[in-house]
Amino acid sequence: MPEQTPVINLKDQDPAVRKMLEQKLRAKEQQLLMQNSETSRIANELEKIHMALAKIEFPEIEYLDYIKKNYHEKGIGSYLEVGVRWGDSLAMAKPDCMAVGVDPNFDLKHDLPSLPKLFSMTSDDFFFQCTDEYASSFELVFLDGLHEARQTAKDIWHSLDVLKPGGEILVHDVLPISMTVANPESKSHFWTGNVWQSAYAYCGKNYPLKWEFIDAFPSGLLRLYDIDPEFRPPRADIAKSVRHASQMQFEARELLDFLRSL
Ligand SMILES: C[S@@+](CC[C@H](N)C(=O)[O-])C[C@H]1O[C@@H](n2cnc3c(N)ncnc32)[C@H](O)[C@@H]1O
């Protein structure tokens, strides 16, 4: 019988137990990555391992709960979401919140209490067409669209134009539990894309903003706040940082440790 992936108790806070489980899962990940058998079976197995690793790494809160608790329950008045899909995150905006969703392929499966304005287009098209209309408008921008580093770096840049002074930007999927899940050709069904490289481009650079990586299940959030309303970093500097990050290599949990050290 094949060895089962251990079931992880989300509330298990004992660091020694967590470490031991993590090491076991990472060893299993490496074994699977070296196998040449059927791709879909490996992808399923890897997904279970990556999900279990994420539960160990982020035991406290899930990203939707974090956003709900820290923003919507506090009553933000305006919200932009890039990447809507089924509306899971957009559904948290309250009826009195001016909400806007952008996604070329949304497929709503929820009632949306805020009755948002929905734009069926890419973020590039939205920012090109609507930045004047929404200049300095949003208290929170949540970026969860195309999971590609250069695109996300651009989405952050464009968000600065529509952010209300004092507003914040949240970026999803910035803490990949291993390089495997961040690889554009990931072998696992658990996938974050290389969004972390866009986080690297904005953090630790003496820019006039503050940042915080949030340990939210399953793959972390980046919070950009206290942003100087005039701040527009040179696009070439951002592109250079993304290129730099794309050449970095990390093993096991080194990528997580590196990002948290920024
Ligand atoms: C991970 S889903 C969003 C999930 C949603 N935010 C949630 O938490 O439930 C990513 C979405 O981004 C959309 N997307 C892909 N490329 C995009 C782009 N260039 N601009 C905006 N949205 C994009 C996809 O269509 C997909 O629905």
Ligand as a Chemical Component Dictionary entry (heavy atoms), coordinates in Angstrom:
data_LIG
# 
_chem_comp.id                   LIG 
_chem_comp.type                 NON-POLYMER 
_chem_comp.pdbx_formal_charge   0 
_chem_comp.three_letter_code    LIG 
# 
loop_
_chem_comp_atom.comp_id 
_chem_comp_atom.atom_id 
_chem_comp_atom.alt_atom_id 
_chem_comp_atom.type_symbol 
_chem_comp_atom.charge 
_chem_comp_atom.model_Cartn_x 
_chem_comp_atom.model_Cartn_y 
_chem_comp_atom.model_Cartn_z 
_chem_comp_atom.pdbx_ordinal 
LIG C1  C1  C 0  -7.267  32.982 -8.400  1  
LIG S1  S1  S 1  -8.586  33.612 -9.333  2  
LIG C2  C2  C 0  -9.242  34.881 -8.312  3  
LIG C3  C3  C 0  -9.868  34.351 -7.070  4  
LIG C4  C4  C 0  -10.636 35.340 -6.222  5  
LIG N1  N1  N 0  -9.919  36.575 -5.972  6  
LIG C5  C5  C 0  -10.939 34.687 -4.884  7  
LIG O1  O1  O 0  -10.193 34.895 -3.905  8  
LIG O2  O2  O -1 -11.900 33.957 -4.807  9  
LIG C6  C6  C 0  -7.725  34.484 -10.580 10 
LIG C7  C7  C 0  -8.634  35.196 -11.582 11 
LIG O3  O3  O 0  -7.829  36.120 -12.283 12 
LIG C8  C8  C 0  -8.374  36.272 -13.562 13 
LIG N2  N2  N 0  -7.380  36.873 -14.451 14 
LIG C9  C9  C 0  -6.474  36.248 -15.234 15 
LIG N3  N3  N 0  -5.766  37.144 -15.927 16 
LIG C10 C10 C 0  -6.217  38.361 -15.566 17 
LIG C11 C11 C 0  -5.875  39.689 -15.939 18 
LIG N4  N4  N 0  -4.899  39.944 -16.821 19 
LIG N5  N5  N 0  -6.563  40.708 -15.373 20 
LIG C12 C12 C 0  -7.536  40.472 -14.453 21 
LIG N6  N6  N 0  -7.908  39.235 -14.071 22 
LIG C13 C13 C 0  -7.253  38.193 -14.624 23 
LIG C14 C14 C 0  -8.801  34.860 -13.963 24 
LIG O4  O4  O 0  -9.797  34.910 -14.958 25 
LIG C15 C15 C 0  -9.267  34.284 -12.624 26 
LIG O5  O5  O 0  -10.678 34.333 -12.523 27 
# 
loop_
_chem_comp_bond.comp_id 
_chem_comp_bond.atom_id_1 
_chem_comp_bond.atom_id_2 
_chem_comp_bond.value_order 
_chem_comp_bond.pdbx_ordinal 
LIG C1  S1  SING 1  
LIG S1  C2  SING 2  
LIG S1  C6  SING 3  
LIG C2  C3  SING 4  
LIG C3  C4  SING 5  
LIG C4  N1  SING 6  
LIG C4  C5  SING 7  
LIG C5  O1  DOUB 8  
LIG C5  O2  SING 9  
LIG C6  C7  SING 10 
LIG C7  O3  SING 11 
LIG C7  C15 SING 12 
LIG O3  C8  SING 13 
LIG C8  N2  SING 14 
LIG C8  C14 SING 15 
LIG N2  C9  SING 16 
LIG N2  C13 SING 17 
LIG C9  N3  DOUB 18 
LIG N3  C10 SING 19 
LIG C10 C11 SING 20 
LIG C10 C13 DOUB 21 
LIG C11 N4  SING 22 
LIG C11 N5  DOUB 23 
LIG N5  C12 SING 24 
LIG C12 N6  DOUB 25 
LIG N6  C13 SING 26 
LIG C14 O4  SING 27 
LIG C14 C15 SING 28 
LIG C15 O5  SING 29 
# 
